[in-house]
């Protein structure tokens, strides 16, 4: 029986070049592995950039980072420590990515923050949407599902966003939010908790 929170529940990893990072029981466990994974795969380089990727003037890639093939990184983007970005990903103007994995063919529009998160294939994150990663009370992030709380033991954890999800403009995914594949979040929505098989979250 497949674990409810297995990475394969949320993502098709067949075409993702770094699928080994998802060899975990619960999908959120991947987040704490990102920096070590990059160090072990980049050799002496802090940043590895794939073929055909365009990085506009004024973007900053701080590293550690792996950026795939045929990506577009816009002016003003800030790729901080611990970013794994798949192929054919678009990172828009003034987007900040920190300690996160973004799978293939995903668009992060502009003026977004993605922290300590995993974003699936073919996801669209609308302008101004934020993935928050830290509780105001500083406690560890807990996953809520079926009346149970699962302590991740992580002080920083943003969201797990399943394949082909659409996140509306100016919405907020609060710490520990989990969205299944094909989720849709209305604009201006503040999302908490775990959502499976929801057509629209509003």
Secondary structure, 3 states (H helix, E strand, C coil): CCCCCCHHHHCCCCCCCCHHHHCCCCHHHHHHHHHHHHHHHHCCCCEEECCCCEECCCCEECCCEEECCCCEECCCCEECCCEEECCCCEECCCCEEECEEECCCCEECCCCEEECCEECCCCEECCCCEECCECCCCCCCEEEECCEEEECCCCECCEEECCCCEECCCCEECCCEEECCCCEECCCCEECCEECCCCCEC
